[in-house]
Amino acid sequence: MLRTNLRDWTSEALWRTYVQLSEAEAAFRIHKSELSIRPIWHQREDRVLAHILVCFLAYVLWKTLEQWQSRAGLGNSPRTILQELGAINSTDVVLLTAAAPHRELRLRCVVRPDRAQAILLQRLGLQLPERLRMPLTTRQM
């Protein structure tokens, strides 16, 4: 039962508003716990707006991952997906060239996922690349 002092709202409109309130509160809990986004005290308005945008985008990505996971029949805990996939690493293979001056050839490779990670990736319809492209600034060095 909900009580209010608003007399011109329908029961349905009041209930929808209450559900939106609980969803907004859940979003703040996700920011604080799952995404570890704590209050940051900015001095300029443009930085405040940028921070709000980043928080909003993080929340949208979180909810998207939650829906994607649910559709794949994997529950609705994005934290579990992020922990499992966060354990997949990449490594750099560095080869020295024989040419003078000595340069190195650097290849960034993705480590093969373990069995559980491979199943998770397959259920989500994802495929890891064998190699990652190096950022342009690194390649020019």
N, C-alpha and C positions, 0 to 999 in steps of 0.2 A: 504494500500500500504506500502510495506517495501522497504527501500533503503539500499544498502550495497555497499562496495567497493570490495567485493568478486566477481570475474568474472567467476570462474570455478564451482560455485554451481548452482544446478538446483533450480527452484522456489519451488519445493516440499521440498527439503532438507533445504532450507532457512526457509520455513514456519515451518517445524518440529522443527528446532533449536529454532526459536522464541517461539513456544508453550512450549518447554522445559524450556526456560528462564522464561516464565510467571509462569510455574508450580513450578520452584525453588523459585521464589519470593513469591509465595503463601505459600510454605513450611516454609519459614522464618517468614512470618506473623503469621502462625499457631503456630510456636514455641514461638513467642513473646506474642501473645494475648491469644490463646486458652489454650496452655500448660503452659504458664507463665514461660518459660525457658528463662532466661535473660543471657547475656554474663557473664561468670565466668572466672576470670583471674587465670589460672593455672601456676605453676612454672616449672612443669616437663612434659616432652613429653608424658609419659605414662598416666598421668592424662588428658592431652589434648585429647589424643586418646580415653580414656574411656568416656570422656564427649561427644565427637562426636558420639560415639557408642550409648550412652544413648539417645541423641537427635534424632538420626536416628531411633532407635527402637520406641521411642515415636511417631515419625511421621508415621512410618509404622503402628503402632497400631491405630492411629487416622484415617488414610486412610482406614484401614481394617474395622473399626467401621462405617465409612461413607458408604462404599460399602454394608456392612451387613444391615445397616439401609435402604439404598436405595432399596435393594432387598426385604426387608420386607414391602415396601410401606410406609415408615415412613419419607420420605423426605431425606435431606442430611445435617443435622446439628448435628454432634456428640455432640456438646456442650449441646444441649437440652437433649439428652439421658443421658449423664454423670451427668447433674444436677438432672434429675429425679431419676436415679438409685442411685446417691450419697446420696439421702435422706433416703435410706433404712439403718437401723441401726442394730447393734447386741447388745446384752446385756449379762452380765454374771449373772448366777444364782449360788449363793454360798450357799452350805449346810454344816453345821458343823457336823462332825462325833462325835459319843458318845465315841469312843475309846480313851483311853489315849495313848499317848499325843494327844491333840485335833488337828485334821487335818480338812481341808476343802475340800469338793468336789466342783469343779468349772465346770459348764457347760456353754459354750458359745452358745447362741441361737440367731437365726436371727429373728428380728421382722417381723411380717407379712406385706407384702407390701399393700399400699392402693389400691383402685380400679384402678386408672390410672396406677400405677406402675405394677400391676398384668397384665393389658392388654398389656402394653409395653413389659413385660417379655414374655408373651405368644406369641406376634407377632414376637419377636426375637428368639423364640424357646428355651428360657432359663427357668430353674427351680431352685429356691433357695433351698439350703439344710436347714433342720430344725435346725441342730446343726453344728457348726464349730469345727474342731479339734484344740485343743490347741497346740501351738508349743511345741516340745519335751523339751526344756529348762524350760518352765513353768510347765510342768507336773512333772518334776523331783524335783521341789522345795517343 
